[in-house]
Amino acid sequence: MVAVPFAPAGNDSRAELRKQIADLTRRFDAQRRSSAEIPDEVATIDRMRKRIAAQRIRLERLEHEVAALLADIGRHEEEIAGREKALALLLGTVVTRLERAHADAWSPVPVLGYRLWAMHEGALHGARTVWREAGFSATCAGDPADVPHSDGRCGRLGCGVYATKELAPLLQMHVTPESHSYVAAVVALSGKVVEHERGYRAQTARVVAAYAVWPDLVMASATPERIAALFRACDRLPSDWCELRFGHPDPLPGLTEYLTTRAEEETAWI
Ligand SMILES: [Zn+2]
């Protein structure tokens, strides 16, 4: 603010006042003109504003680029997830195929095989163990996990419940028409089943049909209750479950026909 000094009234004084105002105006204008700082700061402010605006535009463009990159990343992640899923499926298929090729697979449906037991003091003796019931789950002294083993860690023969694929070779190897005191049966193998050329080694086996031969009797049964009783005490079965063997005829044709027919009937459901 520029202070205007007091001026006396009158023509002269009016002229004087006009002169003073003109002086002041000149001085003020000169002062305004000479003050170079103001236009400079205005220019700086203007420049800074323009720079900020330009940077805003650049920032916006970068944000768009980031959004595009994020979308791209999302697309790639989705594709990777899809490919990983497909890869897992393919790997599963390959593993299954390899396991099959190495005859080492989990069987989702029971595999049927044949077994023999010898009667001894009322109990049924398998090649390695006594069966007290109509089912058996294999164990391994070497390693209880993943039974039966197929990597040779428990010897050449290996653990597991053994069963043959065919009945005839089993009978030929172990019994004659004169043999008695034995049980031949169809077993359903489940869990891990290792396939061999002539038979299987399974984690679990369950008798589904049995044919028992005593010196004077035979019994054919696919009834769980009768099979369970046979394995509990093969010397104490009700006689009306059995058939007499007059003159001790060869039991093998009857046994073979019964068990193979039962196996075929069981397989029909698989
Ligand atoms: Zn083993």
Boltz pocket constraint, residues with backbone or C-beta under 6 A from the ligand:
constraints:
  - pocket:
      binder: B
      contacts: [[A, 139], [A, 140], [A, 141], [A, 142], [A, 143], [A, 147], [A, 148], [A, 149], [A, 153], [A, 154], [A, 158], [A, 159], [A, 160]]
      max_distance: 6.0
